[in-house]
Amino acid sequence: MRFTTPPRPLDVESLFPELASHRRTATRLHPRAGSPGVGDSHVGGPLLWPADEPWPVCEAPHGRGPSAAGPRPLLAVAQLYGRDVPDLPAGPDGGDLLQVFWCPFDAHGPTGAGMYVHLRWRRAAEVREAEVLAEQPEPDAVGSDGYVPSPCVLHPERVTEYPYIELLTGALGERVEAWEDAQEEAAYEASEAEGDGNGAVDAFPSYQCDLSIAPGWKAGGHAAWNLTGPGTMHCRTCGSATELLLTIATREWQSDGTSWIPLEERPEDQAHTPTGVVVGNHGKLHVFACPQDPAHPHEFSVQ
């Protein structure tokens, strides 16, 4: 099935031509319930994993007692084939398959309560399906059901995005902020007059919610910084500014961004939480990659 993002309510470049130089494409992944196989791009399905290759594990302790010690297998979250996802860059050594894992416990990092995410790149042609690991390891316990993705197939769609509003600086940033404020004021006045806020919101689209960054799972594009405010992630190896590689999201759309709902679906559909994944306070995990060398370590931000 194909999913189609509606045209944006306004042509934002006609309002602010300078945004053209900040335009990026992103691939909305549109995960929806299904039964994916090892040869598919998916969330929550079996991986194209060689039978003779060790499965990644987490070494951190999880809880207390003897059973909490020792390595535990990471949980397979997703795999993306480059052939399916146009905004997925090539990985190290020409890797065309990205496989994503995480530990299903919040027990990592400086605070001891953070996520641990692991990415593995490979060249898909080097793995014969006949030699794929048949019984793929799973952890014997999870800290939260929100770490366990439901099996989903993907329906990739390319869209255009613009930067998070607080990253627009100078005269352009001031003009966009002023326009956004005017839209909010007009929507409020209309809702007061009509007694119906929904219609008013639809009539006055927002740069932040409707014209800039697509919600949901996606590859590439711009990052939204709803929790921490605007930030820039730099490569810890070479210092280069990293670029957004992947966004893992709790919801495919928010109540204040229903203009992104695919034409084939409705606001009341259950497709807004198809994967069952729950991430952070605002529902997003951003994965960043170094544009200078894909072999450099990835960076992560939970929003």
C-alpha positions in Angstrom: 0.0 0.0 0.0 1.1 3.5 -0.7 0.8 6.4 1.8 0.7 10.0 0.6 1.4 13.1 2.7 -1.0 15.8 1.8 0.4 19.0 0.1 1.4 21.5 2.7 -1.3 24.0 3.6 0.9 26.8 2.3 3.9 27.1 0.1 6.4 28.2 2.7 9.1 29.2 0.2 6.6 31.7 -1.4 6.3 33.3 2.0 10.0 33.1 2.8 12.2 32.5 -0.3 15.3 32.3 1.8 14.2 29.0 3.1 15.0 27.4 -0.3 18.7 27.2 0.8 17.7 25.3 3.9 15.5 22.8 2.1 16.2 19.1 2.7 14.4 15.9 1.7 13.4 13.2 4.2 12.0 9.8 3.8 8.9 9.1 5.9 9.0 5.4 6.6 5.3 5.0 7.4 5.6 1.8 9.5 2.3 -0.2 9.6 1.4 -3.5 11.1 2.6 -6.5 9.0 4.7 -9.6 8.8 8.1 -8.6 7.5 10.9 -11.0 6.6 14.7 -10.8 6.6 14.7 -9.4 3.1 12.4 -6.5 4.0 13.0 -3.0 5.4 10.9 -3.1 8.6 10.4 -2.3 12.3 10.3 -5.2 14.7 11.0 -8.1 12.3 13.8 -10.6 11.8 17.2 -9.3 10.7 19.4 -10.3 7.8 22.0 -11.5 10.4 24.7 -14.1 9.5 24.4 -17.3 11.6 28.2 -17.2 12.3 28.3 -13.6 13.6 27.9 -12.9 17.3 24.7 -11.1 18.2 25.3 -7.7 19.9 24.9 -7.6 23.7 24.6 -5.1 26.5 27.2 -5.4 29.3 25.6 -3.0 31.8 23.8 -4.4 34.9 20.1 -4.2 34.8 18.6 -4.0 38.3 19.9 -5.9 41.3 20.9 -9.4 42.2 22.8 -12.1 40.4 20.3 -12.3 37.6 20.9 -8.7 36.7 24.6 -9.2 35.9 26.2 -10.5 32.7 25.7 -9.6 29.1 22.2 -9.7 27.6 21.2 -9.8 24.0 20.1 -6.5 22.5 16.6 -6.1 21.1 16.4 -5.8 17.3 14.4 -2.6 16.5 14.6 -2.1 12.8 16.5 -2.6 9.6 16.6 -0.4 6.5 17.8 -1.3 3.1 19.2 1.6 1.1 17.3 0.4 -2.0 14.0 1.2 -0.1 15.0 4.4 1.6 16.3 7.2 -0.7 17.5 9.4 2.2 19.5 6.7 3.8 23.2 7.4 3.1 25.8 4.7 2.4 27.4 3.3 5.5 31.0 2.4 6.1 32.6 0.3 3.4 29.6 0.9 1.1 27.1 -0.6 3.6 23.6 -0.5 2.2 21.8 -2.1 5.1 21.3 -0.4 8.5 20.3 -2.5 11.5 19.2 -0.9 14.7 19.3 -2.4 18.2 18.8 -1.1 21.7 18.8 -2.4 25.3 15.3 -2.6 26.6 16.3 -1.0 30.0 17.0 2.6 31.0 20.2 1.8 32.8 23.0 3.6 30.8 25.0 6.7 30.4 26.2 9.2 33.1 22.9 9.2 34.9 22.5 5.5 34.9 19.0 6.0 33.5 19.6 6.6 29.8 19.1 4.6 26.6 21.7 2.4 24.9 21.4 2.2 21.1 23.6 0.2 18.8 23.8 0.5 15.0 25.3 -2.0 12.6 25.9 -1.4 8.9 26.5 -4.2 6.4 26.5 -5.0 2.7 23.3 -7.0 2.2 24.7 -8.9 -0.9 27.4 -10.5 1.4 24.8 -12.3 3.4 23.0 -15.3 1.8 19.5 -15.8 3.2 20.2 -19.5 3.5 22.9 -18.6 6.1 20.8 -16.2 8.2 20.5 -16.8 11.9 17.2 -18.7 12.2 16.5 -18.2 15.9 17.4 -14.6 16.7 18.2 -13.9 20.4 15.9 -11.8 22.5 16.4 -10.5 26.1 14.7 -12.6 28.8 13.2 -9.4 30.3 12.5 -5.8 29.4 12.3 -2.7 31.5 9.3 -1.3 29.5 6.9 -2.6 26.9 7.6 0.6 25.0 11.0 -0.9 24.1 9.4 -3.8 22.2 8.4 -2.9 18.7 5.4 -4.5 17.0 6.3 -6.0 13.6 5.7 -3.5 10.9 6.4 -3.2 7.2 7.5 0.1 5.8 5.9 2.3 3.1 8.7 4.9 2.4 7.7 8.3 1.0 10.0 11.2 0.2 9.0 14.7 1.5 10.5 18.2 1.8 11.5 19.7 5.2 12.8 22.9 6.6 14.7 23.7 9.8 13.3 23.7 13.3 12.0 27.2 13.9 14.5 28.2 16.6 17.4 27.3 14.3 16.4 30.1 11.9 18.6 33.0 12.8 19.0 36.7 11.7 16.3 38.5 9.7 14.8 35.3 8.4 14.3 33.9 11.9 12.7 37.1 13.0 10.3 37.2 10.1 9.3 33.6 10.6 8.8 34.1 14.3 6.7 37.2 13.7 4.6 35.3 11.1 4.1 32.3 13.5 3.0 34.6 16.3 0.5 36.3 14.0 -0.9 32.9 12.9 -1.3 31.9 16.6 -3.1 35.1 17.5 -5.4 34.9 14.5 -6.3 31.3 15.3 -7.0 32.2 18.9 -9.2 35.1 17.9 -11.1 33.0 15.4 -11.7 30.2 17.9 -13.0 32.7 20.4 -15.4 34.1 17.8 -16.5 30.7 16.5 -16.4 28.7 19.7 -14.6 26.0 17.7 -10.8 25.8 18.0 -10.3 23.0 15.6 -11.5 24.9 12.5 -9.5 27.9 13.6 -6.3 25.9 13.9 -6.8 24.4 10.4 -7.4 27.8 8.9 -4.1 29.2 10.3 -1.3 26.7 9.7 1.8 26.8 11.8 5.4 26.8 10.5 6.4 24.6 13.5 3.6 22.1 13.2 2.6 22.1 9.5 5.3 23.6 7.3 8.7 22.5 8.5 9.4 19.0 9.9 7.5 15.8 9.3 6.5 13.7 12.3 7.0 10.0 12.8 9.7 7.5 11.8 11.9 8.9 9.0 15.4 8.9 7.5 17.2 12.2 6.8 15.7 15.6 6.9 15.8 18.0 9.9 15.7 17.3 13.6 13.0 18.7 15.9 14.3 20.0 19.3 11.1 20.2 21.3 12.6 19.1 24.6 16.1 20.6 24.8 15.8 23.5 22.5 17.9 23.9 19.4 21.2 22.0 19.3 24.0 20.9 17.0 25.6 17.5 17.4 29.2 17.2 16.5 31.2 14.1 15.6 33.3 13.1 18.6 36.1 11.9 16.2 36.6 14.8 13.8 34.4 17.6 15.2 32.3 17.9 12.1 28.6 18.9 12.4 26.7 15.7 12.1 23.6 15.2 10.0 20.3 13.5 10.9 20.4 9.9 9.9 17.2 8.5 11.5 14.3 9.4 13.7 12.5 6.8 15.8 9.2 8.1 17.0 6.4 7.2 19.4 3.7 8.6 17.2 3.3 9.0 13.4 1.5 12.3 14.0 0.6 14.6 16.9 -2.7 16.3 17.7 -1.2 19.7 16.7 0.1 18.3 13.4 -2.7 16.4 11.8 -2.0 18.0 8.4 0.7 15.3 8.1 -1.8 12.4 8.3 -1.6 10.5 5.0 -4.5 10.9 2.6 -5.3 7.2 2.9 -5.9 7.4 6.7 -8.0 9.3 9.2 -7.2 11.1 12.5 -9.1 8.4 14.5 -7.1 5.5 12.9 -4.8 3.5 15.2 -2.0 4.1 12.7 -0.6 7.0 14.7 1.1 4.5 17.1 1.7 1.4 14.8 5.0 0.3 16.3 4.1 0.4 20.0 7.5 2.0 20.6 7.6 4.7 23.3 10.6 7.1 23.2 11.4 10.0 25.6 9.1 12.8 26.9 8.3 14.2 23.4 8.5 10.8 21.6 11.6 11.1 19.4 15.0 9.5 19.3 17.3 11.2 16.7 20.3 9.4 15.4 23.1 11.5 13.8 25.9 10.5 11.5 29.2 12.1 10.5 29.0 13.3 6.9 32.8 13.2 6.5 33.2 9.5 7.5 30.2 7.1 8.1 32.6 4.9 10.1 32.8 7.5 12.9 30.6 6.9 15.9 26.9 7.9 15.7 25.4 10.5 18.1 22.0 10.3 19.7 19.5 12.8 21.2 16.2 11.9 22.9 13.5 14.5 22.5 
